[in-house]
Amino acid sequence: MALMAGSPAVSQLMNRDEFRTALENAIKGKSANKAPFSIAWATGQLSRAHLARWAENHYHYVGPFADYLGYIYARTPDHMTEAKDFLLSNMYEEEIGGDRHTDLLIRFAEACGTTRARVVDPENMSATTRGLQSWCYAVAMREDPVVAVAGLVVGLESQVPSIYRKQTPTLREKYGFTDEEVEFFDLHIVSDEIHGERGYQIVLEHANTVELQQRCLKICEIGAQMRLLYTTALYHDYVAQDLPNLALAA
């Protein structure tokens, strides 16, 4: 496997500090914040109809997140107790630890003008969203559990707070959504910061060979690219005809 620019030599096991920096660098520069759709959202240029299309797609990416984690949990060795505990608690929070996260997303979607029926219908997601969902399932079911945590929790979930911190104030100030309608975002700013850090700690502890470290770095990079691709596709599929010059300004 080819190393990314700036990575330590493949023959050398990185210490925790070096590895943490390398993981962060694998994601850096590929944040979904850079996508035209995210820029239009943060600057208040989207319509509620555009946000509704986002919700209809996002449901099919994050809706199965507990399923992804369940596949990883089932293959995680018993000696990785803290990793199994984290995966189980993350699943619990997603599904039954209070309001189901997908229900909060649907509440936001309905406030944007779409319906629960449209949100849950897979016919309303784009091909790129379908690709992201499929990639998440493939990583969860096929990769080493440590590598899977790196891809789905570090590469994807740890990005969420930085994305939503830019978007959520606009939802209140520009679009006039209520606190109840944007609870999905407020919740994930807090919870995914915790989840992301715990994911980092699992990867730092258990990626204890050169090969595992390099596989974790690569899948973090791919995960960040996948989310950026997904978010960019939302602009091209739903917004470009209304805001054609936005991509040039991004």
C-alpha positions in Angstrom: 0.0 0.0 0.0 1.4 3.4 -1.0 2.0 5.9 1.8 0.5 9.3 1.7 2.7 12.3 1.5 4.3 13.2 4.8 3.6 9.8 6.4 6.4 8.1 8.4 8.3 5.2 6.7 6.2 2.1 6.3 8.8 0.0 8.2 8.4 2.0 11.4 5.6 1.7 13.9 4.4 5.1 14.9 4.0 6.1 18.6 0.5 7.3 19.7 1.3 11.0 19.1 2.7 10.5 15.7 -0.1 8.2 14.7 -2.8 10.6 16.0 -1.3 13.4 13.9 -1.1 11.1 10.9 -4.8 10.2 11.3 -5.8 13.9 11.6 -3.7 14.7 8.5 -5.4 11.9 6.5 -8.7 13.7 6.9 -7.4 17.3 6.7 -8.2 19.1 3.5 -11.0 16.7 2.6 -13.7 18.0 5.0 -17.2 18.1 3.7 -17.2 21.7 4.8 -15.4 22.5 1.6 -18.2 21.1 -0.6 -20.4 23.8 -2.4 -23.5 22.4 -0.8 -22.0 23.0 2.7 -20.8 26.5 1.8 -24.3 27.4 0.5 -25.8 26.0 3.6 -23.5 27.8 6.0 -24.0 31.1 4.2 -27.8 30.8 4.0 -28.1 30.4 0.2 -30.1 27.2 0.2 -33.9 27.0 0.2 -35.9 24.8 2.5 -36.6 22.6 -0.5 -32.8 22.1 -0.9 -32.5 21.2 2.8 -35.4 18.7 2.4 -33.5 16.9 -0.4 -30.5 16.8 2.0 -32.6 15.2 4.7 -34.1 12.6 2.3 -30.5 11.6 1.3 -28.9 11.9 4.8 -31.4 9.5 6.3 -30.1 6.7 4.1 -26.5 7.4 5.0 -26.9 7.8 8.8 -30.1 5.8 9.3 -28.3 2.5 9.2 -25.4 3.7 11.3 -26.3 1.4 14.2 -26.4 -1.5 11.7 -22.9 -0.6 10.5 -21.7 -0.6 14.1 -23.5 -3.9 14.8 -21.5 -5.7 12.1 -18.3 -4.3 13.6 -19.4 -5.3 17.1 -20.1 -8.9 16.0 -16.5 -9.3 14.7 -14.7 -7.4 17.4 -12.6 -9.8 19.6 -13.7 -10.2 23.2 -10.4 -8.9 24.6 -11.2 -5.5 23.1 -13.7 -4.9 25.8 -13.6 -1.1 25.7 -14.2 -1.1 21.9 -17.2 -3.4 22.2 -18.6 -1.3 25.0 -18.2 1.8 22.9 -19.9 0.2 19.8 -22.8 -1.0 21.9 -23.3 2.3 23.7 -23.1 4.1 20.3 -25.8 1.8 18.9 -27.9 2.3 22.0 -27.7 6.1 21.7 -28.7 5.9 18.0 -31.7 3.8 18.5 -33.2 3.7 22.0 -31.2 6.1 24.3 -33.8 8.8 24.3 -35.2 10.1 21.0 -34.3 7.9 18.0 -31.8 9.9 16.0 -33.5 9.2 12.7 -36.8 10.5 14.2 -35.1 13.8 15.0 -33.8 13.9 11.4 -37.3 13.2 10.1 -38.7 16.0 12.3 -36.2 18.4 10.7 -37.1 17.1 7.2 -40.8 17.7 7.8 -40.0 21.2 8.9 -38.3 21.7 5.5 -41.5 20.7 3.8 -41.0 17.0 2.9 -42.7 14.0 4.5 -41.7 10.9 6.6 -42.9 8.7 3.7 -40.5 10.5 1.2 -37.6 10.4 3.7 -37.7 6.7 4.3 -38.3 5.8 0.7 -34.9 4.7 -0.8 -36.1 5.8 -4.2 -35.5 9.4 -3.1 -31.8 9.1 -2.5 -29.2 9.8 -5.2 -26.8 7.3 -6.7 -23.9 8.8 -4.8 -25.8 8.5 -1.5 -26.4 4.9 -2.3 -22.7 4.5 -3.0 -21.8 6.0 0.4 -24.2 3.7 2.2 -22.9 0.7 0.4 -19.3 1.6 1.2 -20.2 1.9 4.9 -21.8 -1.5 4.9 -18.8 -3.0 3.1 -16.3 -1.5 5.5 -18.4 -2.7 8.5 -18.7 -6.2 7.2 -15.3 -6.9 5.6 -12.6 -4.8 7.2 -10.6 -5.6 10.4 -12.7 -4.1 13.2 -10.0 -1.7 14.1 -9.8 -0.5 10.5 -13.6 -0.3 10.3 -13.7 1.9 13.4 -11.0 4.1 11.8 -13.1 4.5 8.6 -16.6 4.9 10.0 -15.9 6.6 13.4 -12.7 8.6 12.8 -13.0 9.2 9.1 -16.7 10.0 9.0 -18.3 10.5 12.4 -15.5 12.6 13.9 -16.1 15.2 11.2 -19.7 15.9 12.2 -19.2 18.5 14.9 -17.1 20.8 12.8 -19.6 20.5 9.9 -22.7 21.1 12.1 -21.1 24.0 14.0 -21.0 25.9 10.8 -24.5 25.0 9.6 -26.7 25.0 12.7 -26.5 28.7 13.6 -27.7 29.5 10.1 -30.6 27.2 10.5 -31.8 29.3 13.4 -30.7 32.8 12.3 -31.4 32.6 8.5 -34.1 30.0 8.1 -35.9 30.5 11.4 -36.0 26.9 12.5 -36.9 26.3 16.2 -34.7 24.6 18.7 -36.9 21.5 18.5 -36.7 21.3 14.7 -32.8 21.5 14.8 -32.3 19.1 17.8 -30.8 16.5 15.4 -27.9 18.9 14.8 -27.4 20.1 18.4 -27.3 16.5 19.6 -24.7 15.4 17.1 -22.4 18.3 17.8 -22.0 17.0 21.3 -22.4 13.2 20.8 -20.2 12.8 17.8 -17.4 14.8 19.4 -17.4 12.2 22.2 -17.8 9.3 19.7 -15.0 10.6 17.5 -12.6 10.9 20.3 -13.4 7.4 21.6 -12.9 6.1 18.1 -9.5 7.7 17.9 -8.5 6.1 21.2 -9.6 2.6 20.0 -7.6 3.0 16.9 -4.5 4.4 18.7 -4.6 1.5 21.1 -5.3 -1.4 18.8 -3.7 -0.5 15.5 -0.5 -2.0 16.9 1.3 -3.1 13.7 2.7 -1.1 10.9 0.2 -2.8 8.5 -2.8 -1.9 10.7 -1.6 1.7 11.1 -1.3 2.1 7.4 -4.6 0.6 6.7 -6.3 2.8 9.2 -4.7 5.9 7.7 -5.8 5.0 4.2 -9.4 4.2 5.2 -9.6 7.5 7.1 -8.5 9.3 4.0 -11.1 7.3 1.9 -13.8 7.9 4.4 -13.3 11.7 4.3 -13.2 11.6 0.5 -16.5 9.6 0.5 -18.3 12.2 2.6 -16.9 15.0 0.5 -18.0 13.3 -2.7 -21.5 12.7 -1.2 -21.9 16.3 -0.1 -20.6 17.6 -3.4 -23.1 15.4 -5.3 -25.9 16.9 -3.4 -25.0 20.3 -4.9 -24.8 18.9 -8.4 -28.0 16.9 -8.1 -30.3 19.4 -6.3 -28.8 22.9 -6.2 -26.6 23.6 -9.3 -29.5 24.7 -11.5 -30.5 27.2 -8.9 -27.1 28.4 -7.8 -24.9 27.7 -10.8 -22.0 30.1 -9.8 -21.5 28.7 -6.3 -19.1 25.9 -7.3 -16.8 28.5 -8.9 -16.8 30.6 -5.7 -16.1 27.6 -3.4 
